[in-house]
Amino acid sequence: MAKRKKKKSKNMKKGIDPHAKKQKQAQAAQTQDEQPIDTAAPMTDGEPTKSLAQLRAKHALDAIQSDDMKDYDKYVSYVSALPATIIISGLGQAMAMLKAGKKPGHGILFNHMQDWLCSGWKHGPYSGDILPAIMAGTEDDYIRAQAEAMEYLEWLKKFAVAFLKDGDNASSGGDDEPTSS
């Protein structure tokens, strides 16, 4: 029997690993959030270049510590449940449910999400109002917005758990100070 020689591809003849391109793409995707972004983003306000993850964290912390959080009414529960709602129903329906919510916490969370996703900054998926933007945008915009919403919610949830007490606040008449008898 005659042995058959393996036919070498052009890349193999040149000494190029055919898997190298895929490995580089995977590494680039993995470190995407850690890459510094352009300081032209409006949220940087002339500060040194920050990564996208840092900008998310700063925006989330500012949102949690803002004055509108005086009447947050179970915000921690709402922000904790929103990622599952987005996965099950999609970003558009989840945002519509928040907008229709009767409790103050729903409206506050809707505003925080809309602020982040529609701020018009360089990496933001939308600008203007989120619900019309979702309807007018492309499928690629929607997928990007949904992924960005999930990334942002990680920070929002961490800070809400760290700084807010779920349920007891000014709207329910609760008092953070213990009473003495």
Long-range contacts (C-beta under 8 A, 24 or more apart in sequence): 33-151, 37-122, 37-123, 38-122, 40-122, 41-121, 41-122, 41-123, 42-119, 42-120, 42-121, 43-119, 43-121, 52-123, 53-151, 56-116, 56-151, 56-152, 56-154, 56-155, 57-155, 59-115, 59-116, 59-152, 59-155, 60-112, 60-116, 60-152, 60-155, 60-156, 60-158, 60-159, 61-155, 61-159, 63-112, 63-115, 63-116, 63-156, 63-159, 64-156, 64-159, 64-160, 64-163, 64-164, 65-163, 68-108, 68-111, 69-108, 69-164, 70-169, 70-170, 71-104, 71-108, 71-169, 71-170, 71-171, 72-104, 72-105, 72-108, 72-164, 72-169, 72-171, 73-103, 73-104, 73-105, 73-167, 73-169, 73-171, 73-172, 74-103, 74-105, 74-166, 74-167, 75-105, 75-108, 75-109, 75-160, 75-164, 75-166, 76-160, 76-161, 76-164, 76-165, 76-166, 76-167, 77-105, 77-166, 77-167, 78-103, 78-105, 78-106, 78-109, 79-109, 79-153, 79-156, 79-157, 79-160, 80-157, 80-160, 80-161, 82-109, 82-113, 82-153, 83-150, 83-153, 83-157, 86-146, 86-149, 86-150, 86-153, 90-146, 91-134, 91-142, 91-145, 91-146, 91-149, 92-131, 92-134, 92-135, 92-142, 95-130, 95-131, 95-134, 96-131, 99-131, 104-171, 112-156, 113-149, 113-152, 113-153, 116-148, 116-149, 116-152, 117-145, 117-148, 117-149, 117-152, 123-148, 124-148
